[in-house]
Each structure stands twice: as structure tokens, then as C-alpha cells.
Amino acid sequence: MKPSLQLKMGQQLTMTPQLQQAIRLLQLSTLDLQQEIQEALESNPMLEPEDSQSDDMPTSSDGKEELLDLSETTSEPEPQEMAEWSESIPNELPVDSAWDDVYSSLPASSGDDDYDPLAKSSAEESLQDHLEWQLDMAPMSDRDRLIGLAIIEAVNPDGYLTCTLDDLFVSLQSQLEELEIEEIKVLQHRIQQFDPVGCACTDLKECLLVQLRQLPPSTPHFKNTEKLISLHLESLGTRDYARIMRRAKLKEDQLREALSLIQSFTPKPGNAIDQSEAEYVVPDISVRKIKERWTVELNSDALPRLRINNNYASMVQRANNSRDNVFMKNHLQEARWFLKNLQSRNETLMKVASQIIAYQQEFLEKGDEAMKPLVLADIADAVGMHESTISRVTTQKYMHTPRGVYELKYFFSSHVSTDEGGECSSTAIRAHIRKLIAEEPPRKPLSDNKIAAILGEQGIKVARRTIAKYRESMNLPPSNERKQLVL
């Protein structure tokens, strides 16, 4: 074939930098968007927060900003303050004291009333750090301390040993001469008495027994509880109370009191030393009822408000092609794009949230059982956007309602057909299952088949496998594990 020229017409979507930025901002969570805004403020001199005082700075006659004279505001102590400060220092120091002892007791120079000198020095303490601190405080030989450190290093965050005592014995043989396994057992028993009690155990039975034996033997039902933990712990896990009472020769009230004592123990003692910081969710949307009407508001306090720096923007000259002017002109255009994309993100979020509330008003009035089935296509058709855009908007975005804080994805769920030809949301079915299990008799809990039959009587067709799937998704145990004595 000979090369030739052809003319064609077509449409093609071009991802401009502005469109790419708009899509990226749309899918960011509130915390990620705060970081993005902070990076924009640091990299673009044309942007500034609205609370900035740049417009109020004094200017000279030629229109240029003048720097404030900080020499006049230097925080030097007044003569009277210096006199009061010097009076707090004694003329003669005791023989066994040093200058630092007196100087450190002087008032802090920080002007912040909430200044905490230990706030910056405090660090997160792990379970192993907590146990090692107690080991250092306990009087023992260097040999025992080395064994104790090896045991503590093998403790996981839950408080249990990650290896057997035989493994520890093999690893310590090369470091200690004439080592015996009994030495490791003695140090293990000593560490088990540290705070929290029950750490460095190999299994749950040993952990519970250690916590039980911390109590005086005169504790009510001590012997029965020890018997249950030692011989019938597996049967307690399956809640086979009839078998336990028959084999342990216990009456129902004795078993009930022993179970109450066991439930007061901690199965994972390491969780008591949990220094993980709480993560708080910042809602993007706030919903409240005003004059019998649900209103949707954007949480503007979660994000800083930005604007164009008028002082820098006024320096841009259109006809000037110098390097500095081109630099400022490009950053001015980028700042305008960024502000426009932020505004577009907020408008899209408000449209989607308003439409979701219009669909799910019964949920706000009655709760989860009134949740309607909703998919992304329904909202996309209502607001005239693509489903991918709705997916980006509803991901990691949260709504504060009178019933709590929910992710926007929570309001979307599949549906199940009803006998009347309607549809029931899977979220509503979960709420029905949770309610039925909460109201079931503790001696005879409802099976998955029974729950499916009860929902069928209400007109909701749900298979037993679906009930089991929804129950497991809510971390609810099966009926045999929910069975309990009436406490």
C-alpha cells in the first residue's frame, strides 16, 4: 500500500492537568485534602488562608510592604520582673545541691498557660517496655535478668509467648553455662506476676489460672472456678453447660457464680497496655432537621478557607515576559485552578449527599430497619453524573446525622425481594437479624433457619445461607455459642 493522507473527524477526551487535579481532589478524604491544601500553600505563594493578615500589613508610599520592626517587641524582662526572678534564687546553695537543681525549679519562660513540660518527653510505651521496666526494678542477678529479657522479647502484644520454653532453652544455652529449664520456668512465673498479671503464658488456660491464683484461696467459688478452667475450658467455649454440670458435679447456681468470676479475668492481658492513638473521623457533611425538614450542610470548619493573595496578584503584569513575571503568572493560574476545583468538589459532594438524604429519609426517622435499597446508578441518574464519579465522592467521606457518623457508602446496599413484590435493603435485614438475636431467650437462642422463618413471616424472603453470611459479617456467633445461663 502506498502512503496516503486521510482526514477523519472524531471526539476524544483529553485529561488536562486541571481535570486530573479535579478528579484527584474529588476522591481524597478530609485528612488527605487537608494535607493537599497545606502542600499547595507551601508551594504556591499566590495562595493564603483567609485568616491571614497580609492585607492589613503596613505599606510604604510606593505601595511596597514594609517589614515589621521586631526589635520593639523583643520579650526582654522588665527590671521589676528581673528583681522578682532573682529573689527566687537563694544566695547560698546547699552543699549537696547543684545549680541545675535550683534553676530547673524556676517558672517556665513559656507564655502558654497550657504548657506541659512532660508532653514532648513522653513516648509510647509498648508491653515489652512495660515488662522490662518492672524487670529492671526487681532485684535479681545478671544471669536471671538475661533470662528474663529473653522471655519478655518472646511476648507478643496480647501477652502470650510466641515460642515454647524449650525453644528459649536452646537459644539461651549458647549464652549461659549449665543452664536448666527450671531456671526459665522460675523467671517465667515471676514475670507472670508483673503488671498486667498473666503475661508470658503459653495458652489461655495458663493465663486464666495465673489470674485466678492471684486471688486469695478464700475467694467464693475459688475451687469450682479452678476446676472449670483446668478440666472444662473447651466445653465452656462451646457453652455445653449441661455436660459441664454433669461431669463437674456442679449445680446451676454454682456454675453461674464460677462463670461470673471467669468473665472478670482478661483473656488478653497485653491489651491493658495499649498506647495506640485514637483515630477520629472528621465528617464532611452535617445533616439535621430544621422545621420538619432535613437539611444538608457542608462542614466548612474541617478545611481551611483559601484565597488569592492580592498583594502578589497585583504585581503580575500581562505584557511582561520576564522570568519573575512568568513565574508569578503561572502560579496565579494554578491557584485559580486549585480554588475552582475545591469549589467543584464541594458542590459535587453537596449534590450527592442531598440526593442520598432524599432517598433515605426514613432511615433518619426510624433507623436501620427502614433503610431502602440504593445503588450508585440511582444517585448517578438523579444528579446527572457517572457512576465512577459517585464512587469517588462517597469513598472515605462521612456524614454526621442524629443517629451517628456514617460513611456515605453505608447508605448503599443491595436488595432482597419481598412477598408483596417490593424490595428490602440488606442493611435493613441485618438490623432485623440483630434485633431478633438481641431479644432471643438466652437459654434457647434462635438458629439461622428459625431467623429465616421469622423473616419469611414478615414477608422477607431470605435463605438460611444469607442469614449466616449477614450474621458473620456483624461478628455474631452461631446459636450454639450464644447459649448461656440466665445470669
Rosetta blueprint (number, residue, H / E / L):
1 M L
2 K L
3 P L
4 S L
5 L L
6 Q L
7 L L
8 K L
9 M L
10 G L
11 Q L
12 Q L
13 L L
14 T L
15 M L
16 T L
17 P H
18 Q H
19 L H
20 Q H
21 Q H
22 A H
23 I H
24 R H
25 L H
26 L H
27 Q H
28 L L
29 S L
30 T H
31 L H
32 D H
33 L H
34 Q H
35 Q H
36 E H
37 I H
38 Q H
39 E H
40 A H
41 L H
42 E H
43 S H
44 N L
45 P L
46 M L
47 L E
48 E E
49 P E
50 E L
51 D L
52 S L
53 Q L
54 S H
55 D H
56 D H
57 M L
58 P L
59 T E
60 S L
61 S L
62 D L
63 G L
64 K L
65 E E
66 E L
67 L L
68 L L
69 D L
70 L H
71 S H
72 E H
73 T H
74 T L
75 S L
76 E L
77 P L
78 E L
79 P H
80 Q H
81 E H
82 M H
83 A H
84 E H
85 W H
86 S H
87 E H
88 S L
89 I L
90 P L
91 N L
92 E L
93 L L
94 P L
95 V L
96 D L
97 S L
98 A L
99 W H
100 D H
101 D H
102 V H
103 Y H
104 S L
105 S L
106 L L
107 P L
108 A L
109 S L
110 S L
111 G L
112 D L
113 D L
114 D L
115 Y L
116 D L
117 P L
118 L L
119 A L
120 K L
121 S L
122 S L
123 A L
124 E L
125 E L
126 S L
127 L H
128 Q H
129 D H
130 H H
131 L H
132 E H
133 W H
134 Q H
135 L H
136 D H
137 M H
138 A L
139 P L
140 M L
141 S L
142 D H
143 R H
144 D H
145 R H
146 L H
147 I H
148 G H
149 L H
150 A H
151 I H
152 I H
153 E H
154 A L
155 V E
156 N L
157 P L
158 D L
159 G L
160 Y E
161 L E
162 T L
163 C L
164 T L
165 L H
166 D H
167 D H
168 L H
169 F H
170 V H
171 S H
172 L H
173 Q H
174 S L
175 Q L
176 L L
177 E L
178 E L
179 L L
180 E L
181 I H
182 E H
183 E H
184 I H
185 K H
186 V H
187 L H
188 Q H
189 H H
190 R H
191 I H
192 Q H
193 Q L
194 F L
195 D L
196 P L
197 V L
198 G L
199 C L
200 A L
201 C E
202 T L
203 D L
204 L H
205 K H
206 E H
207 C H
208 L H
209 L H
210 V H
211 Q H
212 L H
213 R L
214 Q L
215 L L
216 P L
217 P L
218 S L
219 T L
220 P L
221 H L
222 F H
223 K H
224 N H
225 T H
226 E H
227 K H
228 L H
229 I H
230 S H
231 L H
232 H L
233 L H
234 E H
235 S H
236 L H
237 G H
238 T H
239 R L
240 D L
241 Y H
242 A H
243 R H
244 I H
245 M H
246 R H
247 R H
248 A H
249 K L
250 L L
251 K L
252 E H
253 D H
254 Q H
255 L H
256 R H
257 E H
258 A H
259 L H
260 S H
261 L H
262 I H
263 Q H
264 S L
265 F L
266 T L
267 P L
268 K L
269 P H
270 G H
271 N H
272 A H
273 I L
274 D L
275 Q L
276 S L
277 E L
278 A L
279 E L
280 Y L
281 V L
282 V L
283 P L
284 D L
285 I E
286 S E
287 V E
288 R E
289 K E
290 I L
291 K L
292 E L
293 R L
294 W E
295 T E
296 V E
297 E E
298 L E
299 N L
300 S H
301 D H
302 A H
303 L L
304 P L
305 R L
306 L E
307 R E
308 I E
309 N L
310 N H
311 N H
312 Y H
313 A H
314 S L
315 M L
316 V L
317 Q L
318 R L
319 A L
320 N L
321 N L
322 S L
323 R H
324 D H
325 N H
326 V H
327 F H
328 M H
329 K H
330 N H
331 H H
332 L H
333 Q H
334 E H
335 A H
336 R H
337 W H
338 F H
339 L H
340 K H
341 N H
342 L H
343 Q H
344 S H
345 R H
346 N H
347 E H
348 T H
349 L H
350 M H
351 K H
352 V H
353 A H
354 S H
355 Q H
356 I H
357 I H
358 A H
359 Y H
360 Q L
361 Q H
362 E H
363 F H
364 L H
365 E H
366 K H
367 G L
368 D H
369 E H
370 A H
371 M L
372 K L
373 P L
374 L E
375 V L
376 L H
377 A H
378 D H
379 I H
380 A H
381 D H
382 A H
383 V H
384 G L
385 M L
386 H L
387 E H
388 S H
389 T H
390 I H
391 S H
392 R H
393 V H
394 T H
395 T L
396 Q L
397 K L
398 Y E
399 M E
400 H E
401 T E
402 P L
403 R L
404 G E
405 V E
406 Y E
407 E E
408 L H
409 K H
410 Y H
411 F H
412 F L
413 S E
414 S L
415 H E
416 V E
417 S E
418 T E
419 D L
420 E L
421 G L
422 G L
423 E E
424 C E
425 S E
426 S H
427 T H
428 A H
429 I H
430 R H
431 A H
432 H H
433 I H
434 R H
435 K H
436 L H
437 I H
438 A H
439 E H
440 E L
441 P L
442 P L
443 R L
444 K L
445 P L
446 L L
447 S L
448 D H
449 N H
450 K H
451 I H
452 A H
453 A H
454 I H
455 L H
456 G H
457 E H
458 Q L
459 G L
460 I E
461 K L
462 V L
463 A L
464 R H
465 R H
466 T H
467 I H
468 A H
469 K H
470 Y H
471 R H
472 E H
473 S H
474 M L
475 N L
476 L L
477 P L
478 P L
479 S H
480 N H
481 E H
482 R H
483 K L
484 Q L
485 L L
486 V L
487 L L
